[in-house]
Amino acid sequence: MHYDLATLREFAVELSMEADLVSEDLLHISFDQDVVLVFKNYVGADGPDCLIAFEGSPWHSHGKLGLMIGEGCYVELDELQVL
């Protein structure tokens, strides 16, 4: 799976976010000077992959992001829903 970074960048700009398509495989969305959300496409050992992470943080997620919303409950968000 790969994210559509160009579409994601356009959507971020529509939401008045600072979005920088660093390369064809890397998008930075800045929320503050020290808070940058990173979307990255790459080819891993098992084929095409993608991740979302905060720059400088070991936390990351691949594909859709799963968030706990209560005990035993979670919601999955695609990359557009994350924004």
C-alpha positions as a Markdown table, in Angstrom:
| # | Residue | x | y | z |
|---|---|---|---|---|
| 1 | Met | 0.0 | 0.0 | 0.0 |
| 2 | His | 1.2 | 3.6 | -0.7 |
| 3 | Tyr | -0.3 | 6.9 | 0.3 |
| 4 | Asp | -1.3 | 9.3 | -2.5 |
| 5 | Leu | 1.0 | 12.1 | -1.2 |
| 6 | Ala | 0.0 | 14.7 | -3.8 |
| 7 | Thr | -3.7 | 14.4 | -2.9 |
| 8 | Leu | -2.8 | 14.4 | 0.8 |
| 9 | Arg | -0.8 | 17.6 | 0.3 |
| 10 | Glu | -3.6 | 19.3 | -1.6 |
| 11 | Phe | -6.1 | 18.4 | 1.2 |
| 12 | Ala | -3.7 | 19.7 | 3.9 |
| 13 | Val | -3.4 | 23.0 | 2.0 |
| 14 | Glu | -7.2 | 23.2 | 1.7 |
| 15 | Leu | -7.3 | 22.8 | 5.5 |
| 16 | Ser | -4.8 | 25.7 | 5.8 |
| 17 | Met | -2.0 | 23.4 | 7.0 |
| 18 | Glu | 1.7 | 23.9 | 5.9 |
| 19 | Ala | 2.5 | 20.9 | 3.7 |
| 20 | Asp | 5.8 | 20.2 | 2.0 |
| 21 | Leu | 6.1 | 17.5 | -0.6 |
| 22 | Val | 9.8 | 16.9 | 0.2 |
| 23 | Ser | 10.1 | 14.2 | -2.5 |
| 24 | Glu | 7.8 | 11.9 | -4.5 |
| 25 | Asp | 7.9 | 9.5 | -1.5 |
| 26 | Leu | 7.9 | 11.9 | 1.5 |
| 27 | Leu | 5.4 | 14.5 | 2.7 |
| 28 | His | 5.8 | 16.8 | 5.8 |
| 29 | Ile | 2.9 | 18.5 | 7.4 |
| 30 | Ser | 3.9 | 21.1 | 10.0 |
| 31 | Phe | 1.6 | 22.0 | 12.9 |
| 32 | Asp | 4.2 | 24.0 | 14.7 |
| 33 | Gln | 8.0 | 24.5 | 14.1 |
| 34 | Asp | 8.7 | 21.4 | 16.2 |
| 35 | Val | 5.7 | 19.3 | 15.3 |
| 36 | Val | 5.9 | 17.7 | 11.9 |
| 37 | Leu | 3.7 | 14.8 | 10.8 |
| 38 | Val | 5.5 | 12.7 | 8.2 |
| 39 | Phe | 3.8 | 10.5 | 5.5 |
| 40 | Lys | 6.3 | 8.2 | 3.7 |
| 41 | Asn | 6.0 | 5.7 | 0.9 |
| 42 | Tyr | 8.8 | 3.1 | 0.5 |
| 43 | Val | 9.5 | -0.5 | -0.7 |
| 44 | Gly | 10.1 | -2.8 | 2.2 |
| 45 | Ala | 11.1 | -6.5 | 2.3 |
| 46 | Asp | 7.5 | -7.5 | 1.7 |
| 47 | Gly | 6.9 | -5.0 | -1.1 |
| 48 | Pro | 5.3 | -1.5 | -1.2 |
| 49 | Asp | 4.6 | 0.0 | 2.3 |
| 50 | Cys | 3.9 | 3.3 | 3.9 |
| 51 | Leu | 4.1 | 4.9 | 7.3 |
| 52 | Ile | 2.9 | 7.9 | 9.2 |
| 53 | Ala | 4.9 | 9.3 | 12.1 |
| 54 | Phe | 5.8 | 12.4 | 14.0 |
| 55 | Glu | 9.3 | 13.5 | 13.0 |
| 56 | Gly | 11.8 | 12.6 | 15.7 |
| 57 | Ser | 9.5 | 10.2 | 17.5 |
| 58 | Pro | 9.9 | 6.4 | 17.5 |
| 59 | Trp | 6.1 | 6.0 | 17.2 |
| 60 | His | 4.7 | 5.2 | 13.8 |
| 61 | Ser | 1.9 | 3.4 | 12.0 |
| 62 | His | 1.6 | 1.6 | 8.7 |
| 63 | Gly | -1.4 | 2.1 | 6.4 |
| 64 | Lys | -4.5 | 3.0 | 8.3 |
| 65 | Leu | -4.1 | 4.5 | 11.8 |
| 66 | Gly | -6.0 | 2.7 | 14.6 |
| 67 | Leu | -6.9 | 4.8 | 17.6 |
| 68 | Met | -8.4 | 3.6 | 20.9 |
| 69 | Ile | -11.7 | 5.5 | 21.6 |
| 70 | Gly | -12.7 | 3.6 | 24.7 |
| 71 | Glu | -12.2 | 0.4 | 26.5 |
| 72 | Gly | -12.1 | -2.4 | 23.9 |
| 73 | Cys | -13.1 | 0.1 | 21.1 |
| 74 | Tyr | -11.1 | 1.6 | 18.4 |
| 75 | Val | -11.5 | 3.5 | 15.1 |
| 76 | Glu | -9.4 | 3.2 | 12.0 |
| 77 | Leu | -8.6 | 6.4 | 10.1 |
| 78 | Asp | -7.1 | 6.6 | 6.6 |
| 79 | Glu | -4.5 | 9.2 | 5.8 |
| 80 | Leu | -7.1 | 11.9 | 4.8 |
| 81 | Gln | -9.1 | 11.3 | 8.0 |
| 82 | Val | -6.0 | 11.8 | 10.1 |
| 83 | Leu | -5.8 | 15.4 | 9.0 |
